[in-house]
């Protein structure tokens, strides 16, 4: 079963699961986000989602964390069934920064909607169900961490806005990631809801950044999502 828990210093969330948990999620996300040329106005959001997918895929290759999780096998069961079996399963895990994972969970709403409108409207679509379960797991983790009133406001804003990231300047997520990393552990815990809400409303800092990017794009003839910010992440993150 896929699990999502805050890291020790609240820098991010740790996504954990066995190989098939992660593989089925990746398959579903690839299916729902579709071909790169289909939803061009959402390409920035798609790229960021796929970056998280790459981290998850690298985890299944043993390039991130490996954990051993109890699976319910015990001596009494082995004796009863006359079997010998491992008592722990191998889980793979990877850490994702708090703003990054919240953005990913929200952005997937756009692609679920587009997929249902343009590809497969079935309410029994297994890929949509898998993505929704992942989003629900993120939401359950946030509900445990945020104050009740803050979580309620977050849900209200989430339900009021659609689409979420049409032609969105996703470079803003980088700024939020770096800002968040510079907070103390206590500040991260108390400000998490503020960062979640900033991903749902286009505040002054977002508008200023997008205007700057659009000006640059007009000179370079690049799409906004193709531009990179001159920002630097820490070489080592203390999760």
N, C-alpha and C positions, 0 to 999 in steps of 0.2 A: 504494500500500500504506500502510495506517495505521501510524504509528510513535508510540512513546511514549518520551520521553527526559527525564532530570532537567534542570531548569533550571540556569543557571550558578551560582546561589547556593543551590541545593537547596531553594528555598522550595516548589517544586511540580514537576509534570510537564508537559511540553509535548506535547500531542497534535497530530499533523500528518497531513495526508492531502489528496488531491485532493477535488474536490466530491463525486464519486460514492462515494469511500471513506466520507466523513463522512455523506453522505445515507443510504447503505445501513445504516450503524450506527444512525442515528437512527430510521429506519423500523423496524428490528428491536427497538430498545428500546421504542418506542411500542407495538408489537404485544405484546411480552412483558409490559410493565407494565400493560397493559389499561386499562379504564375506571376512572375515579377512584372510582366507587362499589362496584366489585367486591371490592377487597381493603382494606376500611377499616382493619383492624388493622395494615396496613402502609403507611398513607397518609403518615406522616412520611418513611419511607424513599423512597417513590415521589416525593414532592415534591422531595427532595434530588437524586435521580437526574435528574428533569426539569429541575432548575436547571442541572446540568452539560450536559444536552442543549441548553438555551437558549444557553449559552455556545458550544457547538459550532455551533449554527445561526447565531448571530451571526457566527461566524468565516467561514462559507461566504458570508456577505454582504459580506465584506471589512472587517468592523468590528473585527477583531482583528489577526492577523499574516498577511502574504502572503509566501511563500517561492518561490524558483525552484529546482527540483530536476532534475538531469540525468536524461534518459530513455533513454539508450543510442544515440541518433542521433549519427552522426559523418560526417565528409566521405566516408570510404570507402564507407559504406552508402548515402549520398545518391547517390554516383557509380554504384555498382553497380545501384541501383534506379531511377536517373534521376529522383530526386525532390528537392524542397526542403522541409525540414521543420524546425520548431523543435527545438532541442537541449535545451530544458528545459521541464518541465511546471509549471503553477501549483499550489502547495500552500497550503492554509490551515492555520493553527495557532492554538491557544489554550492558555494556561497554567491549570492547576488545582492548587490547594493539595494538598500531599502527603496529609494525613488525609482530605481530601474525596474524592480520587480512589480511595484505598484503600477507603474506605467504599462508594463507588459500585460498585466491582468486587465487593465482598463482598455487598452488598445485592441485586445482580442475581441471585445464587443463589436467593434467596427467590422472586423473580418467575419465574425459569425453572422452578422446582419447581411453583409454583402454575399456571403456564401449561400445563405438561405434564400435571398432574393434572386440570385442570378444562377446558382448551380443546383442546389438540392433543398427544396422546401420541406422535406419530410421531418416531422417532429421526432422520428425515430432514428435520425442520422447519428450513427455511433461516433463519428469524429466530433460533431458538435457537442454531444453528451460528454465526451472525454475532456474537451476544452472547458466546458462549463464546470465539470467536477474540479479541474485544476483551479479555475477562478474562485470557486466556492471554498477551496482549501486556503487560498490566499485571504479571502474575505474572513474566514473563521479565525485565522491567525491575527488579522488586524482587529477583529472584534475583541479578542482577548487582551490586546495591547493598548488600544485607545480607550479614552474615557467614553462613557456611554453617550453623552451628548455630542461629543466630537464624531463618534462613529455614525450617529444618526444623521448629522449634517452631511457627512461624507456620502451616505447612501442617498439622501435627498438630492444632492447635487449630481450624483451618478445617474439617478433615474430621470432627472430633468434635462439632461444634455444628450443630444444625438444628432449627427455623429460626433465622436469625441476628437478625432485627430485628422480631420480633413485638411490637407495641405499644412500640417502642423510642423513647426520648426523644432524638430526633435533634438537639436543641439541644446535646447533648454534643459533636457534631462541630464546632460553632462554637467551643466552648471549646478543643478540641484544635487547631483551626486557628490560633487567636490565640496560644495557648501556643507552638505550633511556630514561628510567625513571630517570636517574641521570642528565639528561640535564635540563637546565632552560626552561621556557615556550618559550622564544624567540629562543633558540637553537633547540628546538623540531620543531618549525615551519620552521626554515631555513635548518635543517638537515634531514628533513623527506625524501627528495628525495634520499639522500645518503644511508639511511637505506633500502629504496625500492630497490636500485641498488645492495646493498650488498646481498640481497636475490636472486639475479639473477646471480651473479658471485662468483666463489670459490676463494676468495682472500687468502692472506697468513695466516690470522687468522683462517679462516675456515679450510684450509689445515692442519695447525698445530693441531687444535682440532680433526679433523678426524683421523689423525695419532695416536694421543694419545688414542682416543677411540678404534681404531682397535687393538692397542697393548694390551689394557685392555681386550678387547673381546677375544683375542687369549689366554689369561691366564684364564679367567673366563668361557670360552666356552659359552658365551652369544652372541646373535646377537647385533650389534651396537645399534639398536633402543631400545633395552631393558635396556641399561645402563643409569644411572641418573648422572647428574652433581651435585657437591656439591655447589650449588648456592642457594641463599635465596632471595625470593621476599619480598618487604616491606609488613608488616602486613596490612597497610592501604595505598591505592593508592589515591592520590588527583587527580581525573580525570579532 
